Amino acid sequence: MITPGIDEFTLVLQPTKPTFANIDAWEERAPLIAETFIEQTHLNTLFGNHVYAVSGSAGYTNHITYANQPFGGFNISWHEGRQSMGIVIAFSASSWLYYRKFFKEKFGIDTTVVDFLTLSESTHWSSRLSRIDFFADFKDEGINVNTIYNSVERGTAKVVHADGKKNRSKHEVYMTDGEIKTYYLGSRSKNTRLRFRLYDKKYEQISKGSDALHLFEAKKLTDWVRLEISFKKEYAHQLHKSLLEIKNHNELKDLILGAILDKYQFIYVKSEKPMKVTKGLKDMLNTDGYVFINPNVKVVELEKMIDHQLHGSGLFSLLHKIEEIFGDEASKKFIEWLYNQYYNTYEPTENDIAWLNKFEAIYQLDYKDDINKLLK
């Protein structure tokens, strides 16, 4: 299965004049714009009350975020003394996933970046993307990062633009156990306008362990490779304009695929035919019926804790030893004793309370208080 999508993005707001009853001082105007933007895009409705934070986007002095959420990397930032820097709204991949998830639950609508950018329009400010990441996931498609890179390195394949001209971007790879897991094209400089990454998403998620957002999905798949491009500066500005012209999901799908294929195509040298990773995208282009469905993202913190008790904590090993020494019923008595110890002596810690503040409502919504669903 090939699934295109949009990962993280950064939006910059610049105030227009006149605005907010002729309030001229930037230090007064900026928070008003931020608060209006929050209301207009339903951020507090979906994420709860925002808080002011000590850090956010680099180079800015004032920051808003959402503390009690299962994601990180979201912030609204501005510099109190530099209006020219505007107000930055930065969505990480995880915060954008949860925005879409909560939007669906609250309003019953599968929302996209196009919808969000439309919501972001206002007479009080102008807006433009300074970064947006397009991706295509190849799940159980038999794509291998190591094979693709080696083909290019040996000269049996090449990377070209849509017009057939060779892509001369710098190559960079990361290897694990003798196999390339991540393949970059483009500079790592913060000033770069374009950077390509092809990586083993299954390996990445499993290696992250309890920090992975898609750990259980990755374990179920035979292979999962992600092709991802970061568009910045002028490229992002152009894509913002194009996104606002999108009328349906098919057009959005084609914009994502077209932008990828415009800059990066993997072609066999002798036959001039596309490699599988490029052919799959070309075959999806200009087809009808595609729908971007909000991801079925579920918090898996409890699942990870349960998995640790099953496989990593040594609990089962302990029960086995107790049974071998004291007999078959001994492990059951031990579990009963353990529960009584918890019930009669355990006091919740500050970490417990903070964890529940962040996850309790989400779990109750996802599982509707049914522990049996969690333990399937």
N, C-alpha and C positions, 0 to 999 in steps of 0.2 A: 504494500500500500504506500502510495506517495501522497504526502499531505503538505501543501504550502501554508505559510502563515507569516505572521509578524510577531517578532519577539519583543525586545525592548525599544523604547523610543524616548526622545527628549524634545519637548515643545518649549519655545521661548515666546513670552508675551511682551509687547512694547506698548506703553500707554498712548492713547490718542487724546487730542484736545478738542474741545473742553471735556472734562470728565469729573464726576463726583463733586458737583457743586463748586467747581473752580478751585478745588484743593490743589495747590501748586507744589507744596513741599513733598518731595519724593518719599521721605521717611513716613509720611502720613498716607500718601496715595498708594504705595506699594502693598501694605497689608489690606487695604480696602479692595484692591484689584484681586489679591489672592483669595480673600474671603468670598468675593463675588464669583470668582472662578470655581471655587469649591462648591458653592451652592448650585451653580449652573450645571456642573457636571456630576452632581449627586454624590460627591465623594464622602461627605459626612453621613449621608443616608446609607451608603454601602459599607463604609469602613468604621463608622463610629466617630466620636469627637476627635478632632485633630489636636495635636500638641505642638508647642514650639520646642525645637531641638537645638543642641549645641553644634551639630555638624550636619552637612548635606552636600550639595554640589560644591566642588572645589572652587575657591576664589570668592565665594559669597559669604555674607555675614549673618543673614537671617534665614531660618529654616523651619519649615512646617513638615510634620510627618504623622504617622499613625502608629502608636506604640503597641497597642494590644491586638496585633494582627499576626497571622502565621507567616507573613512574608517580610522581606527586607528590601531595601534599595529604592523605596519610593520617597521622594521629597519635593517640596516646593521651596525654592530659594530665591533670594534677591540680595543685592548689596545696598546697604542703607545709604551709601554716599555716591553711588554710580547708577543713575537711571539708565544710562546707555547700555548697561549689561542686561536690562530687562528682568523679567521674572521667569525662572526656569522650572518647568514641571518635568521631573525625571521618573519614568516608569521602568523599573527592572522587569525582567521576564516574569518573575513570580508574582509581583504586584499587579502586572497587567492580566495574568491568568486569573487572579482572584477578583479583580475588578469585573471581568467578564462573567465569572461564576456568580458573584453576588448580584450583578445586574440581571442575570437570567432569573435568579431566585426571587428578586424583588419585583421586577417588571414583566417577567415572562417573555423576554425578548433576547434573541441571540445577537449580541452587539459586536461591532467590529471597530477598528481604528478609524474607519471612515465616519462612523456614527459619532465617535468621540471627538474627532476634529470638527465635525459639524456642530456638536454641542459647545465646543470651545469658542465658536465665533461670537464676537461682541462688538458693539460700537465703542466700548470703553478701551479696547486694545486691538492691536493687530497681532496675529500669531503666525509662527512658521516653525517647522521642524528643523532642528539642528542635527538630529541623528535619528535614523530609523533602521532597524535590522530586519531584513527579509530572510526567510528560511524555507527549506523544503526537507521534510523528513522522509527517509526511505526505510520503511519497516518491513522486515522479512523480504527484501528485494534482492538479496544476494550481492549488495554493494560492499566493496572492501577498500578502505582508505589506502592500505599498504599497496594493494595491486594497482590502484589508480596512480599513485605517486611514482611507483617503480616504472610504470609504462611511460610516464612523462620523462622521467630521469634517463631511461634507456633510449629515448627518442622514438619509440614506437607509437607514442601518442603526443599530442600537443594541446596547449590551451590557447584558444583564439577568441576574438571578439565576434559579434554577430556578422560583421562584414568580412570575416575570414582572416583579418590581420592578427598576427601573433600577439598574445598577451605577454608583455615583457616584465610583469611584476616580479618582485623578489620572492623566491621560494624559501619557506622555513618549515621544518617538521619537528615533531616531538615523538620520541620512540619509547616503547615500554616492552621489555623482554624480547628485544630484537625485532619488534614490529611497529611500524608507524601507525599511531593512533590519531594524530592530528596533523593536518596539512594546511599551511597558511600561504596565501598569495597577497603580497602588499606589505607596506611598511607598518611597523608598530608605532610610529610617531603619532603623537596626539593630533598633529596637524594634517594627517592623511585624510583624504576624502573618501577612500574606498578600501575595504579590506575583506578578503575572502577567507573562510575557514571551512574545511571539510573534516569532520571528526567522528569517531566512534562513540555515538551517544549511549549505546548500551554499556560500553566499558566505563564511560564517564560517570554514569549514574550508579553503577555497582561499586565503583571505586570510591565514590563519595559516601557510600553507606547510609548512615542515619540522616545525613544532611541532604540526601537526594530527594528531589520533588517527585520524580517518576520512578522510584526504585522498583516497585512491584511490577509496573508495566514493563520495565526493562528486563526483569528476570524472566518474564513470560515469552519474550521475543527471541528468535534465533539470532537476528542481527538488526541493528538499528543505527543508521548513519544519518547525520544531519549536515546539510550544506547550508551555510549561513553567510550573508554578506551584510556588512555595516556600511551604510551610506551616510556620509556626513557633509556638512557645509552646503555647497552649491547643489550637490546631488540630492541631499535631503530636502532642500528648498524646492527643487523641481518636483520631487515626488509628492510633497505636500500639495502643490497645485493639482497634480494629477489625481491624487486621492480624493480631493474635493469634487472632482468631476465624475467620480465613480457612481453608477446608478444601480448596480446589482452585484451579487456575489460572484457571478461569472467574470464580470469586468475586473473585480478586485483580484481574483485568481490569476487572470491573464496579466494584470499589471505586475504582480509579484514574479510570476514566471518569466515574463518578458524582460523585466529589469535584471534578473539573474542571467538569462541567456544573452542579453545584450553585451555583457561584460565577460562572461566566463562560459566557454563551451569546451568540452574535452572531446577531441577528434582523433581517430586513428590516422596516422600519417599516410600509409600506403593507400588505404581504401577511401579516405576522406569521409568515412562514416562516423557518426557520433558514438562515443562510448555509452554504455548502459545508463550511467548517471545523467548524461545529457539527453539521451533519447527519451528517457522517461518523462522529463520535463517538456520536451517538444511534443510528445504524444498527448499531454494534458492540455497544451495550449489551444485555445479556440474551440474547446469542447463545451457542450452545454450541460446544465443541470448541477453544477457544483454549488454546494452550500457550506458556508463556514459555520460549524456548530460549536457553541461554547464548550470548552473542554470540561470533561467530567472530573474536575480536580477535587480530590479529597485529601484532607489532612490525614497523614499517616503516622503521626507521632505516637499514638497508642499502639498501632500495629507494630511499629519499630520496637517499642518497649516489650511487647509481647513476644516478638520474634527473638529479641535478645534473651528473654527468660527461657525460651524453648531451645535456643542453639548456642548462646554465648555465655550465659551466667553460671553454668554448671549445676543448675537446679535438678535436672533429670539425672545427672550423674550422682548427685547427693541422694536422691530418692532411691536409686538403684542400690547404692551402698547400704542405706538403712534397711531396705528389704532383704538384702542378702545376709545381713548380720542378725536382724531381729524378726524376720518373717514377713509374709505377704501383707498383713494388715498394718504393719508398722509405718509404711509410707503414708497411708491414709490418716493414721493418728497424728503423724508429724504435720501433715497439711492442716488438720483441724487445730493442732496446737499453734501453728504459725498464724492462722487466722485469728485466734484468740489473742495472741500477742499483739497483732496489729490493732484489733478492735479495742483492746483495753489499755494499750500503752502508747500508741503512735499519736504524735501531735503534728499537724500539717506545718510545713516549713514555709518560709517566705517564697522559696522557689515553687513550691506546690501552688500557692495562692496565685503567683504571677502566671504560672502555666495555665491554671484554670481560667483566669481572666482572659487569656488569649484564645484558648481552644474550646472551652466548655460549650458555649453557644453553638459553635460550628459543628461539634460532634453531635449535639442534640438535634440539630437540623438534619445533618447527613444520615444519622442512624435512627432518628426519632426515638431515642432512649432505649433502643433494642440492642442489648449486648450480644444477642445471638447472631445478629448481622455482622457485628465486628469480629466474632469468633469463627466465622465460616472458613 
